[in-house]
Each structure stands twice: as structure tokens, then as C-alpha cells.
Amino acid sequence: MDRTELFDAYNVAYVQALFEQYLQNPAAVDARWRAFFEGGTTGAALLPAQVAAPVSHTGTAAQPAEPASLTQLRAARAAGELVDAYRLHGHRAARLDPLGSEPPGHPMLEPEFHRITATELATVPPGFMHDLPAGAATMGEVLAWLRETYTGTIGYEFEHLQNPAHREWLREQIESGAHRTPLSAEEQQRLLARLTEVEALEQFLHRSYLGAKRFSIEGTDMLVPMLDTLIGAAADRARSCPGAASAGG
């Protein structure tokens, strides 16, 4: 029996998990599975037969690609771990200090931590991950994109969120650059005027109520324009909803 026939869509995930465990620590896997993996089985053989032999655009079965070696699989796994590390710890390397001090960084943001060199990373095709930029030719290019996205002047910390849908939405917004749309000159002036109002009110309260206990907005001034945008968007949506006018009457 061909090895690919041993697995189907119901048990392949279990076998893949065992294979990942084998790559990290062969001794942690049952001796029979260890012998199975050491017998030359690679990632291609851990897929269902219908996936291992894709159908070409002509409708005929395409010739399966050469199975990946253990070295290639380890490199791909290390590349995937590096992508996850930037999404989880990238904010530790973001340049947030306006005076230019170096960020603390994190060891997991270095390829060497995952036992892969930058040269080896450049040889890994990014196609094995579905949520990477479409134009990237190698994982080396993906790494440059990750650094630009997660270690620039904005730090993102969202992987702790429990709701997977919320977490995925934030990741898509961050990595698509949707929130980085340039502002027009008019929008920039309106934002500056609003921030000036916020700062002026803060200073007025500080002078007028010396020693009084109050909550300062210092350091979170940008929250006010953000709330303005949310309130304005909510109002526009309410006006556009059917029956809004009659409900108001």
C-alpha cells in the first residue's frame, strides 16, 4: 500500500502533529512512529491522496512534486515560527521613542533563534503560508515586510485577544496597511486644530483646579479625534438606516 493511502482527511491532522513533534524531539514520539518517519516519509506523504496529487488545469492528474526533505521542512517550520514571532513580539522592536533610543527587541525576532540563517530563509518559498503578501518571492522578502510592518513607528499588540475573529480582523488591518491611508492637507489641518483644542483644555484645567483630583488625558490626546471619527461614523450609519427618520420623529 502506498504511504499516502494510510491517511485521509480525518486523521492527517493527527499525523502532522506527530510529525511536528518528531522534528522538535524524535525521542518524544512513539518508537513505531519514529521508525515510520525515519523511513523516508516527508510532509508530502502526510497529506491525503487527493491533495498529494493535484489536478492540473486540463483536468488530468498532475505529476506530484518532489517530496520535501527534512531539511526543507525544518526551514519552512522555522520560517513559520518567525512570522508568528513578529506578530506576537514585533512591538518589542518598534521604534517608539522620539529621542531615538534603541527598542528592547526580542530574541524570537531573530532567524537564528529558530535555527535558521538569513541565507537559508531566503531559499524558502512563501507559498506554504496563506496569509503572506502575494508578491513576495521568498521568505527573505517576507521578513523585510514583517520588519517594516511590525517594527516601524507603531507597535501592535493584539495576539492576547481571546476572540479569534477580532484578532484576525486586527491582523488584516495591520498587514494590509488600511489604517495608513495618507491624510489630505485639509484633514491634517482639522486634526491639528482638534489636538490643539485638547491640549488647550488640558492646560486650562491644570491652571484652574490646582491640586484637584482629576483624570488627565495627557499622553492619550489622539483618543479625542478617534472618538470624533467613531461618533461621526455612527451618526452617518444611523441616518442611512431605513426607518431612521421616522424613528427620530
Secondary structure as UniProt FT lines:
FT   HELIX           3..6
FT   TURN            9..11
FT   HELIX           12..24
FT   HELIX           26..28
FT   HELIX           31..38
FT   TURN            39..40
FT   HELIX           43..46
FT   HELIX           49..52
FT   TURN            57..58
FT   HELIX           70..89
FT   HELIX           90..93
FT   TURN            98..99
FT   HELIX           107..109
FT   HELIX           111..114
FT   HELIX           118..121
FT   TURN            122..123
FT   HELIX           126..128
FT   TURN            130..131
FT   TURN            134..135
FT   HELIX           139..150
FT   TURN            159..160
FT   HELIX           164..176
FT   HELIX           178..180
FT   HELIX           185..208
FT   TURN            209..211
FT   TURN            218..219
FT   TURN            221..222
FT   HELIX           223..240
FT   TURN            242..243
FT   HELIX           244..248
//
